[in-house]
Amino acid sequence: MRFSKASFYTLLLRKPHNHHHQNYVVLSRRRVVTLAVGVLILLSALYIFWPSGPDLKIVGLKLRRIKVHPVPPITIDISMLLTLRVHNVDVYFMDFGAVNVAVAYRGKMLGHVTSRRMHVRARGSSYVDADVEFAGISVLPELVLLLEDVARGIVPFDTISHAKGQLGLLFFHFPIKAKLSCEVVVSIINQTIVRQHCLHEVSLITLTECDTIC
């Protein structure tokens, strides 16, 4: 096959053009890979540092005493020990002004108890042991049901736990509040939680919603 001079010059002119196109394709792929890696790093950083709030859980509820006062008006004294775990899943520390725990029986509010101020380190846990003493409770409509539950050896309670404070990392602080609502069934025989169903609510709050701890 014979080439003319015109064909030869045409091939020389086309070769640099193809080489430039190949370099452009390689550079484009590098940019796409670099951009993808950058996005992954950014998403990973947001996942690690995005504040998620505390994980609250009732880990112990022991019914220590139930005393019925039969003299009208009929009242009940209830004594129990409640243990609440506050687990910090973030890289921030947590400070809480107090944790408030309310206890109810079949829709009847028995009372509530407030814990001390607490500090939870990053990736750590802290426990709240609350001695709950409810004296002189008038629960006449629920008294028969309560005595039946005690006779069966299991008593259902509803608990609502509130925590308000702040997340902190160096000079940065994020005011938060958390709420845990649980249906807890307690065994009187072995003083353990038979089962529980809980709902969590965690959110960042504004400065106007904070207590003195924020």
C-alpha positions as CSV (number, residue, x, y, z in Angstrom):
1,M,0.0,0.0,0.0
2,R,1.5,3.4,-1.1
3,F,1.2,6.6,0.9
4,S,1.3,10.0,-0.6
5,K,3.0,12.9,1.0
6,A,-0.4,14.5,1.8
7,S,-1.5,11.3,3.6
8,F,1.8,11.2,5.6
9,Y,1.4,14.8,6.7
10,T,-2.2,14.2,7.7
11,L,-1.2,11.3,10.0
12,L,1.4,13.5,11.6
13,L,-1.1,16.2,12.3
14,R,-3.7,13.8,13.8
15,K,-1.4,12.0,16.2
16,P,-0.9,14.9,18.7
17,H,-4.6,15.5,18.7
18,N,-5.4,11.9,19.8
19,H,-2.7,12.1,22.4
20,H,-4.2,15.3,23.9
21,H,-7.6,13.6,24.0
22,Q,-6.2,10.6,25.9
23,N,-4.6,12.9,28.5
24,Y,-7.9,14.8,28.9
25,V,-9.7,11.5,29.5
26,V,-7.1,10.5,32.2
27,L,-7.3,13.8,33.9
28,S,-11.2,13.7,33.9
29,R,-11.1,10.2,35.5
30,R,-8.6,11.5,38.2
31,R,-10.9,14.4,38.9
32,V,-13.9,12.1,39.3
33,V,-12.0,9.8,41.7
34,T,-10.7,12.7,43.7
35,L,-14.1,14.2,44.0
36,A,-15.7,10.9,45.0
37,V,-13.0,10.4,47.7
38,G,-13.5,13.9,49.0
39,V,-17.3,13.4,49.2
40,L,-16.8,10.1,51.1
41,I,-14.4,11.8,53.6
42,L,-16.9,14.7,54.1
43,L,-19.8,12.3,54.7
44,S,-17.7,10.2,57.1
45,A,-16.7,13.4,59.1
46,L,-20.4,14.5,59.2
47,Y,-21.4,11.0,60.4
48,I,-18.7,11.0,63.2
49,F,-19.1,14.6,64.4
50,W,-22.9,15.1,63.9
51,P,-24.4,15.3,67.4
52,S,-26.9,12.6,68.0
53,G,-27.8,13.1,71.7
54,P,-27.8,10.7,74.6
55,D,-29.2,7.2,74.6
56,L,-31.4,6.7,77.7
57,K,-32.5,3.3,79.0
58,I,-34.2,1.9,82.1
59,V,-31.9,-0.9,83.2
60,G,-33.4,-1.5,86.6
61,L,-36.7,-1.1,88.4
62,K,-37.1,-2.8,91.7
63,L,-40.4,-2.7,93.6
64,R,-39.3,-2.7,97.2
65,R,-42.5,-2.1,99.2
66,I,-46.2,-1.6,98.7
67,K,-48.2,-0.6,101.8
68,V,-52.0,0.0,101.7
69,H,-53.6,2.3,104.3
70,P,-57.1,0.9,104.7
71,V,-58.4,3.8,106.9
72,P,-60.4,6.2,104.7
73,P,-59.4,7.8,102.5
74,I,-57.6,4.7,101.2
75,T,-54.0,5.4,100.1
76,I,-50.9,3.5,99.1
77,D,-47.2,4.0,99.8
78,I,-44.9,2.7,97.1
79,S,-41.2,2.4,97.3
80,M,-39.0,1.4,94.4
81,L,-35.4,1.7,93.1
82,L,-35.0,2.9,89.5
83,T,-31.8,2.8,87.6
84,L,-31.5,4.9,84.4
85,R,-28.5,4.5,82.0
86,V,-27.3,7.6,80.1
87,H,-25.1,6.4,77.2
88,N,-23.1,8.9,75.1
89,V,-22.5,7.6,71.6
90,D,-20.8,10.8,70.4
91,V,-17.3,12.2,70.4
92,Y,-18.6,15.0,72.6
93,F,-18.9,15.1,76.3
94,M,-22.3,15.7,77.9
95,D,-23.3,17.8,80.9
96,F,-26.8,17.6,82.3
97,G,-28.4,19.9,84.9
98,A,-30.6,17.1,86.1
99,V,-32.6,14.1,84.9
100,N,-36.3,13.9,85.8
101,V,-38.0,10.6,85.9
102,A,-41.8,10.3,86.3
103,V,-43.6,7.0,87.1
104,A,-47.2,6.1,86.5
105,Y,-49.4,3.0,87.0
106,R,-52.1,2.3,84.4
107,G,-52.3,5.9,83.5
108,K,-52.3,7.2,87.1
109,M,-49.3,9.4,87.8
110,L,-47.6,8.3,91.0
111,G,-44.9,11.0,91.1
112,H,-41.5,11.9,89.9
113,V,-37.9,12.2,91.1
114,T,-35.1,14.4,89.9
115,S,-31.5,13.3,89.9
116,R,-28.3,15.3,90.5
117,R,-26.2,17.1,87.9
118,M,-24.1,14.7,85.8
119,H,-21.2,14.6,83.4
120,V,-20.9,11.8,80.7
121,R,-17.6,11.5,78.9
122,A,-17.3,10.9,75.2
123,R,-18.3,7.3,74.2
124,G,-19.1,6.7,77.9
125,S,-22.0,5.9,80.2
126,S,-23.4,7.2,83.5
127,Y,-26.0,5.7,85.7
128,V,-28.8,7.4,87.7
129,D,-30.0,5.5,90.8
130,A,-33.2,7.1,92.0
131,D,-34.9,6.1,95.3
132,V,-38.5,6.6,94.4
133,E,-40.8,7.0,97.4
134,F,-44.4,7.7,96.7
135,A,-46.4,8.2,100.0
136,G,-50.1,8.7,100.5
137,I,-51.1,8.0,96.8
138,S,-54.8,7.9,96.2
139,V,-55.4,5.3,93.6
140,L,-58.7,3.8,94.7
141,P,-60.0,3.0,91.2
142,E,-56.7,1.2,90.3
143,L,-56.2,-0.4,93.8
144,V,-57.9,-3.7,92.9
145,L,-55.9,-4.0,89.7
146,L,-52.7,-3.3,91.5
147,L,-53.3,-5.9,94.1
148,E,-54.1,-8.4,91.3
149,D,-50.9,-7.6,89.6
150,V,-48.9,-8.0,92.8
151,A,-50.6,-11.4,93.4
152,R,-49.5,-12.5,89.9
153,G,-46.0,-11.3,90.6
154,I,-45.7,-8.8,87.7
155,V,-46.6,-5.1,87.8
156,P,-46.7,-2.8,84.7
157,F,-45.4,0.8,85.0
158,D,-45.0,3.7,82.7
159,T,-41.9,5.9,83.0
160,I,-41.1,9.2,81.4
161,S,-37.5,10.4,81.6
162,H,-36.4,14.0,80.7
163,A,-32.8,15.1,80.3
164,K,-31.7,18.6,79.3
165,G,-28.1,19.8,79.0
166,Q,-25.4,20.3,76.4
167,L,-22.9,18.5,74.2
168,G,-19.4,19.9,74.2
169,L,-16.1,19.6,72.3
170,L,-13.3,22.0,73.1
171,F,-15.0,25.5,72.8
172,F,-18.1,24.2,70.9
173,H,-21.4,23.5,72.7
174,F,-24.7,22.2,71.5
175,P,-27.7,22.5,73.8
176,I,-29.9,19.3,73.6
177,K,-32.9,17.7,75.3
178,A,-33.9,14.1,75.4
179,K,-37.1,12.2,76.4
180,L,-37.6,8.5,77.0
181,S,-41.1,7.1,77.4
182,C,-41.2,3.4,78.5
183,E,-43.8,0.8,79.3
184,V,-42.0,-1.4,81.8
185,V,-43.2,-4.7,83.3
186,V,-41.5,-5.6,86.6
187,S,-41.3,-9.0,88.2
188,I,-41.8,-8.8,92.0
189,I,-40.5,-12.4,92.5
190,N,-36.9,-11.8,91.2
191,Q,-37.0,-8.0,91.0
192,T,-36.1,-7.7,87.3
193,I,-37.6,-6.1,84.3
194,V,-39.5,-8.7,82.4
195,R,-40.0,-6.6,79.3
196,Q,-40.1,-3.0,78.2
197,H,-41.0,-0.9,75.2
198,C,-39.5,2.5,74.8
199,L,-39.7,5.5,72.5
200,H,-36.8,8.0,72.2
201,E,-37.0,11.7,71.4
202,V,-33.8,13.7,71.0
203,S,-33.4,17.2,69.6
204,L,-31.1,20.3,69.7
205,I,-32.6,23.2,71.5
206,T,-32.3,26.9,71.3
207,L,-30.6,29.0,74.0
208,T,-33.9,30.4,75.2
209,E,-35.0,26.8,76.1
210,C,-32.0,26.0,78.2
211,D,-31.8,25.9,82.0
212,T,-28.7,27.3,83.8
213,I,-26.6,24.3,82.6
214,C,-26.8,25.5,79.0
